[in-house]
Amino acid sequence: MIVVIGDIIIDEYVYGTSTRLSPEAPVPVVKHQKTERKLGGAGNVYNNIKSLFETTNLSYPNDVTLIGYRNDTTDWPVELFCTHMPLKQRIYADKHYITRIDREQTIDNSTLFDYVKERVHNCTVVISDYNKGTIQDPQRLIKILKDNHCYVIVDPKQHLDLYAGADVIKPNKKEYEEYNNGVDTNMVVTMGADGYMINDVHYPTQQQDVYDVTGAGDTFLAVMSYFLDMGESLEFACEMANKGAGVSVQHNGVYVVAWKDLDPRPTVVFTNGCFDLLHRGHVEMLKASKALGGHLVVGLNTDASVKRLKGDTRPINNETDRKVVLESLDFVDEVILFDEDTPQKLIERIRPDIITKGGDYTVDTVVGNELAKVVIIPTVENQSTTNTIKRMAL
């Protein structure tokens, strides 16, 4: 579980067209077309993590909560209330960013600490501090979280020693140069077009078109936190975060990344069977399985396993021949023999994203259903090895 705590900002985008300058001053006159409002700041971090949870193909327990302050006029998923929310209004004319207007007041965060102490335990916590008032005492907040056995990641806007005790601190280059005073923790510094640093080791980024950097830092923070919560290394988490931020800057306004934007590895699809006499039903099921992802692994029962399951007259073809036939199919990427009665141990070893089985199964009866998403593929009528053997015997 991931909990995001921080300053929630309303990002307002005013779009229009401009064909003339104002007679009052040399500024464009913008004819309004539409206005959009989105969650910014900690809200943008929350939305990106939520999107990754909702669009991932991994069988990963997922939940994300947002803690901050909102006023009564919004229906966003936040439980703490204030009379005023910071607002950043950005004005665009013909896709050109003209100006920004900020409206903000300091938030009274007196209810935050008791709320967090009571409700936030044993999880990954992302602190998104925009210095708008929610995080007025970072040391007190971090101590509460560490006492509650949380892994704490911080995006700072104040002197970095105020966040001592956090597991990871992620300033941008300007913040790092202004606020760093030797705090001892994992430090990830985002550097825009120059990439990022992890504990003073520089990682460059690929050049790409940049349309709007709004929210790119939030995207980096969200993706990094998502992968750290999964147990990935800091290096891999930052690699994926940099990729996500690179996608974000190619869109106008705040862009919420999805799993497809990152594609950190091909989707692994697993199916299994004896595949004794390969027939059309097998082929259609394997083709449909491959269509679900980038890498299809077939678990193949050994001869001894088939004999225990099907009787002394099976298999018709030995395991070597059956494996060679399956490997000759273009849509099968890998064939692995297993000697047990079920592929449970094999599934636990390869950790597929998706498990497929034929229409004579239900999700609950598929081995490994607790480890991956299960897809039931309809069977082809009258196609089975048993029926083939019966017809051959006539």
C-alpha positions in Angstrom: 0.0 0.0 0.0 1.1 3.5 -0.8 0.0 6.7 1.1 0.6 10.1 -0.5 0.7 13.0 2.0 1.2 16.6 0.9 0.0 19.8 -0.6 -2.9 19.3 -2.9 -3.1 22.0 -5.6 -5.8 22.8 -8.1 -4.2 23.0 -11.6 -6.5 25.1 -13.8 -5.9 25.3 -17.5 -7.5 28.0 -19.6 -7.3 27.4 -23.3 -8.1 29.8 -26.1 -7.0 31.4 -29.3 -5.3 34.7 -30.0 -5.2 36.8 -33.2 -4.3 40.2 -31.8 -2.5 42.2 -29.2 -4.3 44.3 -26.5 -4.5 48.0 -27.3 -3.7 48.6 -23.6 -0.4 46.8 -23.5 1.7 44.6 -25.8 0.1 41.3 -24.6 -2.0 38.9 -26.5 -5.8 39.0 -26.1 -6.9 35.4 -25.5 -10.4 34.3 -26.6 -11.6 31.7 -24.2 -12.5 28.2 -25.5 -12.5 25.9 -22.5 -11.3 25.5 -18.9 -10.1 22.3 -17.3 -9.3 21.6 -13.6 -7.0 18.8 -12.4 -5.4 17.7 -9.2 -1.9 19.0 -8.9 0.9 18.7 -6.4 0.4 15.7 -4.2 -2.8 15.1 -6.1 -0.9 14.6 -9.3 1.4 12.1 -7.6 -1.6 10.2 -6.3 -3.3 10.1 -9.7 -0.1 8.7 -11.4 0.3 6.0 -8.8 -3.4 5.2 -9.0 -3.2 4.9 -12.8 -0.2 2.5 -12.6 -2.1 0.3 -10.2 -5.2 0.3 -12.4 -3.4 -0.3 -15.7 -0.6 -2.7 -14.7 -0.7 -6.3 -15.9 1.2 -7.5 -12.8 -0.6 -9.6 -10.1 0.4 -7.1 -7.4 -1.7 -6.1 -4.4 -2.4 -2.5 -4.9 -4.0 0.4 -3.0 -3.2 4.1 -2.8 -4.5 6.7 -0.5 -4.2 10.5 -0.6 -3.9 12.6 2.6 -4.1 16.4 2.4 -6.5 19.2 2.6 -9.4 20.2 0.4 -12.3 22.6 0.7 -15.9 21.5 0.7 -16.5 22.4 -2.9 -14.4 19.5 -4.3 -15.2 15.8 -4.5 -11.7 14.6 -4.7 -10.6 11.6 -2.5 -9.3 13.6 0.5 -10.6 13.5 4.1 -9.0 16.5 5.7 -10.6 19.9 5.1 -9.5 23.5 4.8 -11.1 26.8 3.7 -8.8 27.4 0.8 -6.9 25.3 -1.7 -3.9 26.6 -3.6 -4.7 27.2 -7.3 -2.4 27.5 -10.2 -4.1 29.0 -13.3 -2.2 28.5 -16.6 -3.4 30.3 -19.7 -2.7 28.9 -23.2 -3.3 30.6 -26.5 -3.1 28.3 -29.6 -1.1 25.8 -27.5 1.4 28.4 -26.4 1.9 28.9 -22.7 1.1 32.6 -22.0 1.2 33.1 -18.3 0.4 31.6 -14.8 -1.7 33.1 -12.0 -1.2 31.7 -8.5 -3.8 32.0 -5.7 -2.7 30.6 -2.3 -2.8 30.9 1.4 -1.0 29.0 4.2 -3.0 25.9 5.3 -3.6 25.2 9.0 -2.4 21.6 9.3 -3.1 21.1 13.0 -5.2 18.0 12.4 -2.6 16.2 10.2 -0.4 14.6 12.8 -3.0 12.9 14.9 -4.7 11.7 11.7 -1.4 10.1 10.4 -0.4 8.7 13.7 -3.8 6.9 14.0 -4.2 5.7 10.4 -0.9 5.3 8.6 1.0 2.1 9.5 3.3 -0.4 7.8 3.3 1.0 4.3 5.2 3.2 1.8 4.6 6.9 2.3 5.3 9.6 -0.3 5.6 13.1 1.1 5.0 15.7 -1.6 5.9 19.0 0.0 5.2 22.1 -2.0 5.7 24.3 1.0 2.0 25.4 1.0 1.4 24.5 4.6 0.5 20.8 4.8 4.1 19.8 5.7 4.9 22.5 8.3 7.0 20.2 10.5 8.6 17.5 8.4 10.7 16.1 11.2 7.7 15.5 13.4 5.8 13.9 10.5 8.7 11.6 9.5 9.2 10.5 13.2 5.6 9.5 13.4 5.8 7.6 10.2 9.0 5.8 11.1 7.6 4.9 14.5 4.7 3.4 12.5 7.1 1.3 10.5 6.7 3.1 7.2 9.1 3.5 4.3 9.3 7.2 3.6 10.0 8.9 0.3 10.1 12.8 0.2 9.9 15.4 -2.6 11.2 18.4 -0.6 10.7 22.2 -0.9 12.7 23.1 2.2 16.2 22.5 3.6 17.0 18.9 3.2 18.1 18.3 6.8 14.4 18.9 7.8 13.7 15.6 6.2 16.4 13.6 8.0 15.2 10.1 8.7 13.4 9.6 5.4 14.5 6.6 3.3 14.8 8.5 0.0 14.8 12.3 -0.7 14.1 13.5 -4.3 15.0 17.2 -4.8 15.4 18.7 -8.2 18.8 20.2 -9.2 18.0 23.7 -8.0 16.6 22.4 -4.6 19.7 20.2 -4.1 22.1 23.0 -4.8 20.2 25.5 -2.5 19.1 23.2 0.4 21.6 20.4 0.6 23.6 20.4 3.8 24.9 16.9 4.0 21.8 14.9 5.1 22.7 11.2 5.2 20.2 9.2 3.2 19.5 8.0 -0.3 19.4 11.1 -2.5 17.8 11.1 -6.0 18.3 14.5 -7.8 16.3 15.1 -11.0 18.1 17.3 -13.5 15.7 17.9 -16.3 17.2 17.3 -19.7 20.5 16.2 -18.0 18.8 13.1 -16.5 19.2 12.4 -12.8 21.7 11.5 -10.0 21.5 8.7 -7.5 23.8 9.3 -4.5 26.1 11.5 -6.7 26.2 9.0 -9.6 24.9 10.6 -12.8 22.5 8.9 -15.2 21.9 10.7 -18.5 18.6 10.7 -20.3 17.8 10.4 -24.0 17.0 13.5 -25.9 13.3 14.0 -26.8 10.7 16.6 -27.7 9.6 18.7 -24.8 6.1 20.4 -24.9 5.4 21.1 -21.3 7.3 20.2 -18.1 4.3 20.8 -15.9 4.1 17.9 -13.4 7.1 16.0 -14.7 8.7 16.0 -11.2 5.5 14.6 -9.7 5.5 11.9 -12.4 9.1 10.9 -11.6 8.2 10.8 -7.9 5.1 8.7 -8.4 6.7 6.1 -10.7 9.8 5.8 -8.5 7.7 5.3 -5.5 5.5 2.7 -7.2 8.5 0.5 -8.1 10.1 1.0 -4.7 6.9 -0.2 -3.1 7.1 -3.3 -5.4 10.5 -4.1 -3.9 12.5 -3.1 -7.0 16.0 -1.5 -6.6 16.4 2.2 -6.4 18.3 2.2 -9.7 15.5 0.3 -11.6 12.8 2.5 -9.9 14.6 5.7 -11.1 15.1 4.3 -14.6 11.4 3.7 -14.9 10.7 7.1 -13.3 12.9 8.9 -15.8 11.0 7.1 -18.6 7.7 8.1 -17.2 8.7 11.8 -16.8 10.0 11.7 -20.4 6.5 10.6 -21.5 4.9 13.3 -19.4 6.8 16.2 -20.9 5.6 15.3 -24.4 2.1 16.3 -23.5 0.6 19.7 -22.7 -0.6 20.1 -19.1 -0.5 17.5 -16.4 -0.3 14.0 -18.0 -1.1 10.9 -16.0 1.1 7.9 -17.0 -0.2 4.4 -17.5 1.6 1.1 -17.5 1.9 1.0 -21.3 3.9 4.2 -21.2 6.6 2.4 -19.2 6.5 -1.1 -20.6 9.5 -2.2 -18.3 9.3 -5.7 -19.5 7.2 -7.8 -21.8 4.0 -9.3 -20.4 4.7 -12.9 -19.5 1.9 -15.3 -20.3 1.9 -18.8 -19.0 -0.1 -21.9 -19.9 0.5 -25.6 -19.4 -0.6 -29.0 -20.5 0.5 -32.4 -21.9 0.1 -31.4 -25.6 0.4 -35.1 -26.5 -1.2 -35.0 -29.9 -1.1 -31.4 -31.0 -4.4 -30.4 -32.6 -6.3 -27.3 -33.7 -7.7 -26.6 -30.2 -4.2 -26.5 -28.8 -3.0 -24.2 -31.6 -5.9 -21.8 -31.2 -5.4 -21.6 -27.4 -1.7 -21.0 -27.7 -2.2 -18.2 -30.4 -4.8 -16.5 -28.1 -2.5 -16.8 -25.2 0.4 -15.2 -27.1 -1.9 -12.3 -28.1 -2.3 -11.3 -24.5 1.4 -10.5 -24.0 4.9 -10.3 -25.3 6.4 -13.6 -24.0 4.5 -17.0 -24.0 5.9 -19.7 -21.7 4.4 -23.2 -22.0 4.8 -25.6 -19.1 4.9 -29.1 -20.5 4.3 -32.2 -18.4 7.1 -34.8 -18.5 6.4 -38.3 -19.5 6.3 -39.5 -15.9 3.8 -36.7 -15.0 1.6 -37.5 -18.0 1.5 -41.2 -17.1 0.4 -40.4 -13.5 -2.3 -38.1 -14.8 -3.5 -40.0 -17.9 -2.7 -43.6 -17.3 -0.1 -46.1 -18.5 -1.0 -45.8 -22.2 0.0 -42.1 -22.3 1.8 -40.1 -23.6 1.6 -41.1 -27.2 4.6 -38.9 -28.0 7.6 -38.6 -25.6 8.5 -35.4 -23.9 11.3 -34.6 -26.2 9.2 -34.8 -29.3 6.3 -32.9 -27.7 8.7 -30.1 -26.7 10.3 -29.9 -30.2 6.8 -29.6 -31.8 5.8 -26.8 -29.4 9.0 -24.9 -29.9 8.5 -25.0 -33.7 5.4 -22.7 -33.3 6.2 -19.0 -34.0 3.9 -17.9 -31.2 5.5 -20.0 -28.5 8.6 -18.3 -27.0 9.7 -20.9 -24.4 8.8 -24.4 -23.4 9.7 -25.7 -19.9 9.3 -29.3 -18.7 7.9 -29.9 -15.2 7.7 -33.3 -13.4 5.1 -32.5 -10.7 1.4 -33.2 -11.1 0.7 -29.5 -11.2 2.8 -26.5 -12.4 2.5 -24.7 -9.1 6.3 -24.7 -8.4 7.1 -23.6 -12.0 4.6 -20.7 -11.8 6.1 -19.6 -8.5 9.6 -19.6 -10.2 8.8 -17.7 -13.4 6.1 -15.3 -11.8 4.0 -14.8 -15.0 1.7 -11.8 -15.4 -1.1 -13.9 -16.9 -2.1 -17.5 -16.8 -4.3 -19.0 -19.5 -6.4 -22.2 -19.5 -9.1 -23.6 -21.7 -12.8 -23.2 -21.3 -13.2 -26.4 -19.3 -11.6 -24.6 -16.3 -12.9 -21.8 -14.1 -10.6 -19.1 -12.6 -10.9 -20.8 -9.1 -9.7 -24.2 -10.5 -6.7 -22.9 -12.3 -3.4 -23.7 -10.5 -1.6 -20.4 -9.6 -4.6 -18.2 -9.7 -3.4 -16.5 -6.5 -0.2 -15.5 -8.3 -1.3 -14.0 -11.6 -4.3 -12.8 -13.5 -6.2 -15.7 -15.1 -7.7 -15.6 -18.5 -10.0 -18.4 -19.6 -9.8 -19.1 -23.4 -12.9 -20.7 -25.0 -12.2 -24.3 -26.2 -12.7 -25.3 -29.8 -15.6 -27.7 -30.0 -14.8 -31.4 -30.5 -11.0 -30.8 -30.3 -9.1 -32.9 -27.7 -6.3 -35.4 -27.6 -8.7 -38.0 -26.1 -11.2 -37.6 -29.0 -8.4 -37.8 -31.5 -7.2 -41.1 -30.0 -10.7 -42.5 -30.1 -11.1 -41.6 -33.7 -7.8 -43.3 -34.5 -9.0 -46.5 -32.8 -12.1 -46.8 -35.0 
